Amino acid sequence: MKHIARELHDNIGQLLSLVKIQLNTIDEENPGIKRVADSKEFLGKALKDLRALSKTLNSDNVLKAGLIKAIAFELDRVKRTEVYEVNFTNDIEHWDVNPKIEVIVFRIFQEVIQNIFKHSGAKNINVSLQEMAEVYTLEVLDDGSGFDVQAKSNQKSFNSGAGLSNLAHRAELISGDFEIESAIGKGTKVKLTIPKTTTSHDESRPDRRSQPYT
């Protein structure tokens, strides 16, 4: 993932930057200026999205800034598409989680969001982080088409039941619990529960509360 992130940022990003520079040097009085202007705008958006993607692929960014800021950054990227209404609620006062566990939680979150993109047809996405006496919870709720959870779980193809099994397996790696509530035509709610007893971080690492997600 780190290698892919660097390749996206350093190689493809550099090439797109060069193309944008060349477009900027074209005489704006020449014919076809509207198409040139549109091309510059599209390239600018592509560069911005490419940089954002390279950040979310690189685990170091999650480790540096922490899960909460990484989720907020990812949802901001989703909101900028103007396809979804996004709401993020963070009710955690004391976040004390091992950074390696944070990365796994973030990957679960990303996969859930990707499933919304690919399958749900949703317009609204609501994400919440909550702290209870013994656990942290991450919930993702969408108003999409929903599905039959039992039927999907019984399927064996990689793109169906195996996808749900993969999410559950990742949750097991951190001693967590992964739940899905859904029905056809009624949207989907995903809930990840993480016991606090398995999340304690290394006391020697620096405080990341002031670290930006960059």
C-alpha positions, 0 to 999 in steps of 0.5 A: 500500500505504501509503494502504491501510494508513493507511485501515485504521488511521485510518478502519476502525480508528477506527469499530471502536473507537467501536463497542467503546466503545459496547458497553462502556457497555451495562448488563451486567444487561440481557438478551442480555449473553452476545451483547454480551460475545461481540461485544466479544471479537470486536471486540477481536480484529478491532481487533488483527488490523486493526492487525497487517494495517495494519503488514504492508501499510505498507512503512515498517514493514519499512524501519524494523525490518528483514526478520527482525523483520517475518517474525517479526511476521507469523508470530506473527500466523499462530500466533495464529489457532491454525490452524497450528503455526509454527516460525521459525529464523534462522541469520543472524549478519550481515544486511546488506541494502538496505531496498528489497530487504528489502521485495521479499523480504517481499512474496514471503514474504507471497505464499507464506504466502497461497498456503499459506492458500488452497491447501495445507490445511497444519497446519505451517509451517516458515520458516528464514533462512540465511546462506552464504558468498555468499548468503542463503536464505529457505525456507518448508516446509509439510505441505499437499496439495502440487501438480504444479509443472510442470502448474501452471507451464504453466497460464495463468490468473492464479490458477495458473501466473501466480502462480508466474511473479509470484513468480519475477519478483519474485525476478529484480528482486533478482537472486535465484533462486526455487525450488519443490519439491512433489508431490501429497500431500507438501507444498511447499518454497519457497526464495528465494536472494539473492546478497550482492553485490546486497544491500549497504545504504546505510552512512549509514542507522541501525542497526535492530537495536534497532528494534521492528516497530511 
